[in-house]
Amino acid sequence: MGIIAFLLLGVIAGAIAKALMPGNDGGGFFLTMVLGVIGAVVGGFLAAALFDAHPMDEFFDLSTWACAIVGSIIVLAVYRMTLGSGDRSRV
């Protein structure tokens, strides 16, 4: 898969992860893309480690999308746990 396709996969997977886990994250398009790309890498690594699979070979493969979305949800959850939801008021 080419770099442009991988970035597109990351943007869409990040947007789906944010839609599945609604919250006040901020960030915008760039943060969604970064979280999605990191999530796609995490999802691909987990699939390779746990199932001895290589799902990141083809763009239009269901396993590629599932791994990217699951990885993006994991990365988004870790992001929210480390940085908080941004709702805290300042003292």
C-alpha positions in Angstrom: 0.0 0.0 0.0 1.4 3.4 -0.9 1.9 6.3 1.5 -1.0 8.3 0.1 -3.4 5.3 0.5 -2.0 4.7 4.1 -2.6 8.4 5.0 -6.1 8.2 3.6 -6.8 5.0 5.5 -5.5 6.8 8.7 -7.8 9.8 8.2 -10.9 7.7 7.6 -10.1 5.2 10.4 -9.4 8.1 12.8 -12.7 9.8 11.8 -14.6 6.5 12.3 -12.9 6.0 15.7 -13.9 9.5 16.8 -17.4 8.9 15.6 -17.6 5.6 17.6 -16.1 7.3 20.7 -17.7 10.7 20.8 -16.2 13.3 23.1 -14.7 16.7 23.2 -11.3 16.1 21.8 -10.5 19.1 19.8 -7.5 18.8 17.4 -9.3 18.8 14.1 -8.2 17.2 10.8 -4.5 16.9 11.5 -4.9 15.3 14.9 -7.5 12.9 13.5 -5.0 11.9 10.7 -2.2 11.4 13.2 -4.3 9.3 15.5 -5.6 7.3 12.6 -2.2 6.6 11.1 -0.7 5.6 14.5 -3.8 3.5 15.0 -3.4 1.8 11.7 0.2 0.9 12.6 -0.9 -0.3 16.1 -3.7 -2.4 14.6 -1.4 -3.9 12.0 1.2 -4.7 14.6 -1.4 -6.3 16.9 -2.8 -8.4 14.0 0.7 -9.6 13.1 1.6 -10.4 16.7 -1.6 -12.0 17.8 -2.9 -13.7 14.6 0.3 -14.0 12.5 -1.6 -12.0 9.8 -0.5 -9.2 7.5 -3.7 -7.1 7.0 -2.0 -3.9 5.8 -1.3 -5.2 2.3 -4.3 -4.0 0.4 -6.4 -0.9 0.7 -9.8 -2.4 -0.1 -9.5 -5.4 2.2 -11.9 -5.7 5.1 -9.1 -6.8 7.5 -7.1 -3.7 6.7 -10.0 -1.5 7.7 -10.9 -3.5 10.8 -7.3 -3.4 12.1 -7.0 0.3 11.4 -10.2 1.2 13.1 -9.6 -1.0 16.1 -6.1 0.4 16.4 -7.4 3.9 16.1 -9.9 3.3 18.9 -7.1 2.0 21.1 -4.9 5.0 20.3 -7.8 7.4 20.9 -8.6 5.8 24.3 -4.9 6.1 25.3 -4.8 9.7 24.1 -7.9 10.6 26.1 -6.5 8.8 29.2 -3.2 10.6 29.1 -4.3 14.1 28.1 -7.8 14.0 29.6 -11.0 15.2 27.9 -10.1 18.8 28.1 -13.2 19.6 30.2 -11.3 20.3 33.3 -11.6 23.9 34.6 -8.5 25.8 35.6 -7.9 26.6 39.2 
